[in-house]
Amino acid sequence: MEAVHFENVKYSYTENGKRFAVNGVTLSIEEGEFVAVLGRNGSGKSTLAKLINALLTPVSGKVEVFGMDTSDNKKTFEIRKNAGMVFQNPDNQMVASIVEDDVAFGPENIGVPREEIGERIGFALKAVGMEEYRTSTPTRLSGGQKQRIAIAGVLAIKPKIMILDESTAMLDPKGRREVMDVVKRLNKEENMTVILITHFMDEALEADRAIVMNQGEIVMQGTPEEIFRRSDELEIYNLALPRAAAIAKKLSAGGMPVATAFDAETVAEEICESLRRI
């Protein structure tokens, strides 16, 4: 079943419509799929995300979320229940001084019965591994912990789609790993559709499919491995390889016979094997 469908979608932030932030995009995302959206600043990634959540509506074309047209105002409430969004700065999503109250905010606003809200808080905090912080103060948490609470706040609504718009950009490597572990688990265990907008190529490796945007258009798509094998093309769009793959490429260019690989463990094995041949 299609979770998201774009049909020749255009969106412009300018009144004259001469420059499109999203320009003629046609795209389908299946339920349960994990899709990474890549591109430099201004490529249209975040606009694409906001079109899914009905924060923006197309100037032409159509966006559907589980068959619901995002341009239909009568469907906006239901669309946002199905498509939850986590933004870059977790502090901007904190609305309460206690963690459990913050997580309860979403369910309360969609009219979930009070007796059920407690269950949803427990479910959401357990899903992100933050049960012990239920009565903590969000401001005293680390960046990674805050972002996990932000994810819990979205989970408490029980959406079918999780959109992460640069949600790890402000985190250190440990915080990014914590968030990605939660996201992968939700995708695999809960069959949640994940749409990850990111600058970090290593995160994109976790996805089923990667999409590259440039000037509002989709210019590349395929499995992450397929995309990263086209490294010369990626350079045109100012995108780098994952760190391990970049190291392998430089070693190979320097004369060490290291095969193209994308994860650190495989690259390390290739280096060791190459050294044994010397």
VODRENLO-830770 format. One line per 3 residues: number of its first residue (from 0); their letters; for each residue x, y, z of N, C-alpha, C. Coordinates in pm, whole numbers. Each point is the difference from the previous one (the first is absolute). Layout:
<recs>
NUM> A> X,Y,Z,X,Y,Z,X,Y,Z  ...
</recs>
This chain:
<recs>
0> MEA> 84,-121,0,-84,121,0,88,125,0  -40,99,-79,75,125,-4,-28,83,125  105,40,69,-16,92,113,-5,144,-49
3> VHF> 87,31,-97,10,137,-52,8,-6,-152  -71,90,-65,10,10,-146,3,146,-43  103,35,-77,12,132,-63,-26,-17,-149
6> ENV> -82,85,-57,-27,-5,-143,27,137,-62  118,13,-65,41,123,-69,-20,123,89  54,-7,121,-23,104,101,98,116,-16
9> KYS> -55,121,8,81,121,-1,-38,86,121  102,64,58,-25,95,109,100,113,-9  -51,123,17,87,118,-3,-27,88,121
12> YTE> 109,56,56,-14,94,111,-18,143,-50  17,21,-129,-12,134,-58,-138,19,-61  -50,123,6,-133,28,-52,-8,-16,-150
15> NGK> 108,35,-70,-5,-10,-146,21,-143,-50  44,-88,90,16,-140,-36,106,-27,-104  100,87,-8,104,-19,-101,106,-100,45
18> RFA> 13,-17,132,98,-97,51,-73,-100,89  13,-127,-33,-71,-104,73,94,-72,97  -42,-5,127,77,-75,100,-15,-150,-24
21> VNG> -116,-41,-46,-25,-136,-49,-57,15,-140  63,-69,-94,-29,29,-141,-32,-127,-79  -128,-30,-10,-43,-112,-83,35,-137,56
24> VTL> -11,-17,131,38,-127,64,-112,-103,-8  35,-117,-49,-89,-117,4,73,-108,80  -67,-49,103,68,-90,94,-103,-84,75
27> SIE> 32,-126,20,-83,-87,82,85,-62,111  -54,-4,121,66,-64,114,-96,-102,57  46,-124,9,-85,-109,46,-7,-3,153
30> EGE> -111,-50,52,-14,-16,144,109,-94,51  66,40,109,107,-80,58,136,24,-61  9,86,-99,129,27,-65,78,103,80
33> FVA> 133,-9,-7,90,96,63,73,73,-113  -32,127,-15,54,79,-111,84,116,54  122,13,-50,86,113,35,-4,101,-114
36> VLG> -18,127,35,-2,107,-100,123,87,20  82,8,-104,129,68,6,2,120,-93  90,94,29,16,117,-86,62,113,79
39> RNG> 65,90,-69,61,114,68,-108,96,46  39,101,78,-96,101,46,-68,67,-119  -131,13,10,-75,65,-108,-42,-94,-111
42> SGK> 24,-129,19,-33,-95,-107,-148,-38,-3  -73,30,109,-143,-30,4,-38,-111,96  98,-53,76,-25,-113,90,-107,33,105
45> STL> 21,109,73,-94,34,108,-136,40,-53  -3,63,-117,-128,34,-61,-77,-127,-33  70,-101,-51,-63,-129,-30,-63,-57,126
48> AKL> 73,6,112,-50,-53,127,-126,74,45  1,131,-10,-115,80,44,-122,-20,-88  22,-35,-126,-112,-30,-89,-69,-131,41
51> INA> 77,-94,52,-58,-126,46,-87,22,122  46,86,90,-69,25,127,-111,103,-13  -22,51,-121,-102,103,-27,30,133,68
54> LLT> 127,21,39,39,132,48,6,96,-120  25,-57,-118,-7,72,-126,-90,-80,-94  -64,68,-93,-79,-69,-103,50,42,-137
57> PVS> -5,-89,-98,57,29,-132,-70,116,-71  77,70,-84,-62,100,-87,-55,-69,-125  55,-119,-30,-55,-84,-106,41,-144,28
60> GKV> -74,-93,-59,24,-141,29,-74,-43,125  27,-121,43,-74,-56,114,93,-81,91  -21,18,133,67,-84,100,-108,-76,75
63> EVF> 18,-131,11,-95,-83,74,72,-77,109  -61,-6,117,51,-79,112,-106,-105,33  32,-125,-26,-96,-109,12,-130,33,-73
66> GMD> 16,56,-120,-114,31,-86,-69,131,31  42,69,106,-63,128,37,75,116,-66  -73,86,-68,58,115,-69,36,108,102
69> TSD> 129,38,4,44,98,100,-58,139,-24  -55,24,-119,-61,131,-30,-143,10,54  -54,-112,45,-136,-3,54,6,36,149
72> NKK> -43,120,34,8,47,139,-73,-92,98  -101,-69,-49,-76,-90,87,83,-122,39  107,-26,-74,84,-117,26,127,34,80
75> TFE> 26,129,22,126,41,61,22,-65,137  -101,1,83,12,-57,135,38,-148,-8  -68,-76,-85,25,-143,-12,138,-26,-60
78> IRK> 42,84,-96,133,-16,-62,109,19,106  -15,101,84,103,26,101,-2,-103,112  -110,-68,20,-2,-114,92,79,-117,-58
81> NAG> -2,-11,-131,68,-112,-67,146,30,-32  34,127,-17,136,37,-39,58,96,104  78,-55,94,62,81,104,135,51,-43
84> MVF> 35,121,43,126,60,-41,85,37,120  129,-33,-9,99,37,102,98,96,-65  17,116,62,82,105,-62,144,-2,52
87> QNP> 79,95,-51,144,3,28,32,30,144  -66,100,58,32,43,136,-102,-53,100  37,-97,83,-99,-58,93,-54,103,99
90> DNQ> 78,103,32,-47,101,94,-124,71,-52  -11,12,-133,-116,68,-59,-127,-83,9  14,-128,35,-117,-87,9,-40,-28,145
93> MVA> 79,50,94,-32,-21,141,-106,102,44  -109,-50,56,-110,89,38,-34,-8,149  69,-89,73,-32,-18,142,128,-14,80
96> SIV> -12,16,132,116,-4,88,29,-140,54  -90,-94,-28,20,-139,41,-14,-88,-125  84,-100,-10,4,-85,-120,-136,-61,-32
99> EDD> -67,-60,98,-126,-67,-30,-107,99,-47  3,123,50,-95,101,-45,29,41,-144  129,3,-35,38,35,-136,-48,-106,-98
102> VAF> 17,-127,36,-42,-110,-86,-152,-6,-11  -68,43,105,-148,-4,2,-62,110,-85  76,101,-35,-55,118,-69,-71,-38,-129
105> GPE> 63,-83,-83,-59,-38,-128,-131,-76,16  -1,-110,77,-125,-74,20,-113,86,56  34,90,93,-104,88,57,-63,87,-108
108> NIG> 83,45,-94,-49,91,-103,-79,-69,-111  10,-132,-8,-81,-71,-100,-118,-71,66  -21,30,128,-119,-49,68,6,-142,50
111> VPR> 120,-51,26,12,-135,55,-56,-1,143  -83,-97,35,-55,-7,137,111,-1,104  -25,66,113,102,16,104,57,-134,48
114> EEI> -88,-101,14,48,-129,49,95,-68,-99  -13,35,-127,87,-59,-102,133,76,-13  0,127,37,121,81,-15,115,-57,81
117> GER> -28,-44,124,104,-60,83,64,-120,-67  -83,-83,-65,52,-117,-70,89,43,-117  -41,104,-69,78,47,-116,133,60,43
120> IGF> 0,69,114,127,55,51,96,-115,30  -50,-103,66,84,-115,32,52,-69,-125  -89,-19,-98,40,-64,-126,109,80,-71
123> ALK> -21,133,-9,92,85,-75,137,9,67  1,16,132,128,10,72,75,-133,-3  -73,-110,6,66,-130,-9,61,-20,-138
126> AVG> -71,45,-104,47,-16,-138,132,72,-24  21,113,69,125,75,-20,100,-23,114  -32,-92,90,92,-33,108,16,109,104
129> MEE> -108,72,30,9,113,94,-101,-13,115  -41,-123,33,-100,-18,105,44,59,134  128,-14,33,49,45,131,1,152,13
132> YRT> -20,71,-111,3,147,3,-141,59,-2  -100,-79,27,-140,41,-12,-29,127,81  56,11,118,-29,117,85,116,100,2
135> STP> 91,-15,-94,117,90,-5,-36,133,-66  92,95,14,-13,130,-65,73,-4,-134  -69,26,-112,63,-11,-131,126,84,-17
138> TRL> 3,118,64,113,90,-19,130,-57,57  -9,-99,86,120,-60,60,51,-122,-77  -67,-33,-109,40,-116,-80,104,38,-105
141> SGG> 71,-101,-49,96,23,-108,-75,23,-131  71,45,-102,-63,25,-129,-64,-125,-58  71,-114,8,-54,-125,-50,-123,-44,76
144> QKQ> 2,20,132,-116,-36,82,-120,89,-32  26,129,-18,-109,92,-36,-65,-40,-132  84,-38,-97,-55,-36,-130,-79,-130,10
147> RIA> 43,-91,87,-77,-122,20,-135,30,66  -2,100,89,-128,44,60,-89,62,-108  61,78,-91,-77,60,-110,-61,-110,-87
150> IAG> 76,-106,-25,-53,-113,-76,-113,-67,77  17,-14,133,-105,-60,83,-128,82,-8  15,132,-3,-118,86,-11,-78,-25,-128
153> VLA> 73,-28,-108,-65,-32,-127,-59,-141,6  74,-93,59,-47,-139,9,-129,-13,79  -17,87,99,-119,-7,85,-128,26,-80
156> IKP> 15,64,-115,-116,21,-88,-29,-128,-79  98,-93,0,-6,-126,-74,-14,24,-151  94,73,-58,-4,22,-145,48,-124,-76
159> KIM> -34,-8,-126,48,-108,-86,129,41,-72  23,132,-5,118,54,-68,77,89,96  132,-19,5,87,87,79,90,77,-97
162> ILD> -10,133,3,84,85,-84,102,68,90  127,-21,-29,107,62,78,71,102,-87  -24,128,29,56,108,-82,128,52,64
165> EST> 114,-56,-42,132,37,55,1,-18,151  -66,-104,48,-20,-16,145,126,-33,77  107,-39,-68,125,-30,70,107,107,-25
168> AML> -36,106,-71,99,99,-42,71,69,116  -69,19,112,57,74,113,59,-93,107  7,-129,-30,44,-97,100,144,-43,-23
171> DPK> 65,-44,108,134,-58,-13,-14,-143,-52  112,-66,-36,-11,-136,-56,-77,-97,88  18,7,131,-73,-90,91,-150,26,-9
174> GRR> -38,127,1,-141,35,-8,-62,-44,-133  76,16,-109,-50,-43,-131,-22,-150,-3  94,-74,61,-13,-145,2,-123,-42,80
177> EVM> -24,66,114,-116,-31,83,-129,18,-79  -11,112,-69,-121,30,-76,-17,-100,-114  109,-28,-73,-10,-92,-114,-36,-141,46
180> DVV> 49,-42,116,-36,-132,52,-150,-9,25  -56,107,57,-145,3,26,-77,-5,-131  42,80,-96,-70,9,-129,2,-135,-72
183> KRL> 116,-65,-1,10,-130,-68,-90,-104,66  -4,3,134,-82,-97,72,-148,22,-30  -44,124,-4,-141,31,-30,-35,-46,-141
186> NKE> 92,20,-92,-23,-40,-139,-13,-152,-11  90,-73,65,1,-145,-12,-107,-68,85  -16,45,123,-89,-69,92,-145,49,-7
189> ENM> -20,127,-30,-134,56,-4,-50,22,-143  85,-35,-100,-33,22,-141,-33,147,-28  66,89,73,-25,143,-19,74,51,-124
192> TVI> -69,73,-82,63,63,-116,88,113,51  126,2,-42,95,103,45,50,79,-119  -8,131,11,55,90,-102,103,87,71
195> LIT> 126,-24,-32,111,64,69,65,104,-90  -12,128,39,68,108,-70,133,21,72  111,-16,-71,129,4,71,113,50,-87
198> HFM> 102,58,69,127,37,-64,105,-107,24  -29,-95,89,99,-100,38,-14,-125,-88  100,-20,-85,-7,-111,-95,0,-136,70
201> DEA> 67,-9,115,3,-127,72,-140,-40,48  -83,100,33,-138,-30,40,-80,-55,-118  27,52,-118,-73,-44,-119,22,-148,-29
204> LEA> 114,-54,43,29,-142,-22,-101,-90,70  -67,53,102,-96,-81,76,-132,-17,-75  -22,81,-105,-129,4,-69,-14,-111,-104
207> DRA> -125,-27,-37,-28,-92,-111,27,67,-134  -27,130,-4,14,76,-125,50,140,31  81,52,-88,51,137,14,-45,83,-121
210> IVM> -38,123,29,-42,94,-104,88,123,10  54,45,-112,82,120,-3,-78,110,-70  -8,117,66,-70,114,-59,98,111,-34
213> NQG> -32,73,-105,80,116,-41,-92,99,-69  0,123,48,-84,106,-56,-146,-42,-14  -48,-67,104,-141,-36,6,-39,-124,-77
216> EIV> 96,-67,-63,-31,-118,-79,70,-124,56  -58,-116,-23,66,-126,33,95,-34,-114  129,-5,31,99,-22,-105,63,-139,6
219> MQG> -13,-69,113,52,-135,15,-87,-74,101  -20,-128,-21,-62,-82,103,34,-146,-24  2,-76,109,36,-142,-4,36,-44,140
222> TPE> 55,-119,15,48,-41,132,118,90,37  29,17,129,115,83,37,129,-45,-68  21,-130,-10,122,-51,-64,5,40,-147
225> EIF> -113,-7,-68,-5,41,-141,33,148,-15  -54,80,88,25,145,-6,147,30,26  57,-61,103,137,34,39,105,-56,-95
228> RRS> -38,-96,-82,94,-47,-102,15,103,-113  -91,94,-5,6,106,-102,63,125,62  118,-19,56,64,106,78,32,124,-83
231> DEL> 39,-18,-126,31,116,-85,-125,84,-23  -113,-66,-13,-126,72,-20,-42,71,128  25,-64,113,-34,63,128,76,131,19
234> EIY> 125,2,-45,82,121,14,-62,118,-74  -68,-28,-110,-67,108,-75,-102,71,89  -63,-77,89,-103,55,89,55,33,138
237> NLA> 133,12,9,69,37,125,-31,-95,115  -7,-129,-30,-23,-101,102,121,-92,8  34,-40,120,117,-85,23,-43,-144,20
240> LPR> 97,-90,-1,-23,-140,32,-6,-18,151  -59,-110,48,15,-34,142,148,-8,34  33,26,126,141,13,39,84,-122,-38
243> AAA> -50,-120,29,77,-121,-29,24,-15,-150  -103,28,-79,13,-11,-146,99,102,-54  0,121,58,94,104,-44,143,-41,28
246> IAK> 22,-63,117,135,-49,35,43,-108,-98  -91,-95,-28,32,-109,-93,34,55,-139  -73,100,-44,25,58,-132,137,67,-7
249> KLS> 37,73,106,130,68,3,115,-101,5  -18,-107,78,103,-103,7,18,-68,-136  -111,-27,-65,6,-63,-131,69,90,-101
252> AGG> -32,130,5,63,96,-92,150,12,28  39,-25,126,142,7,37,78,-126,-29  -68,-101,-53,70,-122,-40,-25,-121,88
255> MPV> -72,16,109,-31,-115,85,-125,-68,-55  7,-132,-29,-115,-70,-58,-112,-23,102  -80,103,21,-112,-8,94,-129,10,-81
258> ATA> -84,-101,10,-126,0,-75,-98,102,58  -89,47,-84,-101,95,46,-88,-64,106  -11,64,115,-86,-47,109,-55,122,71
261> FDA> -109,-19,74,-67,115,59,-2,0,152  25,-113,63,2,-3,146,143,-16,50  26,52,119,136,4,55,59,-139,17
264> ETV> -82,-98,42,52,-134,24,54,-63,-129  -76,15,-108,43,-59,-127,125,68,-54  6,133,14,118,73,-46,122,-43,82
267> AEE> -17,-16,131,111,-45,85,49,-137,-43  -93,-91,-31,38,-133,-47,76,8,-132  -45,88,-90,67,16,-128,143,52,18
270> ICE> 17,94,93,134,56,27,92,-108,57  -52,-77,96,81,-107,60,41,-103,-105  -93,-36,-87,29,-98,-104,105,54,-97
273> SLR> -14,129,-30,98,62,-90,139,4,62  9,27,129,129,5,69,63,-140,9  -85,-103,11,55,-135,7,65,-41,-131
276> RI> -45,62,-108,57,-36,-132,136,67,-24  33,99,81,126,72,-20,117,-85,43
</recs>
